[in-house]
Amino acid sequence: MSGSTYVIEILMSKTALITGSSNGIGYELAKLHAENGDNLVLVARSKDKLDELKKYLEEKHRVKVYSIEKDLSIPGAARDVFDELKWQSIKVDYLVNNAGFGDIGFFAESDWKKQEKMINLNVIALTHLTWLFLPGMIERKNYECGFNCLFSARTNDVGLFCHQSFCSELF
């Protein structure tokens, strides 16, 4: 592939923002998007893992990868991600809200600080990222209605919470 063809392909590619992309499902989703030729914005807490994944994906799939080390459970972190991408002139076509965690045990006996971080990450950051990025996606007509799902498992039970407030704006 010539250099100019590569530049044109980079410019024509779509960009996927994937949170929680340093391991697990987010890591695999990043690999799938890269295989599809999508540029990536990877967001996670572990800079070392992000750097390693960035290098691997850029070398193997010749996509552009921008990584952001950020703890999305901290209030305001979603806005920080949005503002950084706006400053870098990176437009997001796919938003994959994958970051999240759960807890085991009785709520009344749980650690409140852990619960607060979990709510900030699993609900607030997810909703805020969707609210921030969706208007641009709609304006560019680059969107697909989907679900932001948080799965939590404990013993033999599997709980599912699907947040779909952004879908109502599309129809």
Buried (B, 14 or more C-beta within 10 A) or exposed (E): EEEEEEEEBEEEBBBBBBBBBBEEBBBEBBBEBBEEBBBBBBBBBEEEBBBEBBEBBBEEBEBBBBBBBBBBBBEEBBEEBBEBBEEEEBBBBBBBBBBBEEBEEEEEEEEEEEEEBBEBBBBBBBBBBBBBBBEBBEEEEBBEEBEBBBEBEEEEEEEEEEBEEBBEEEE
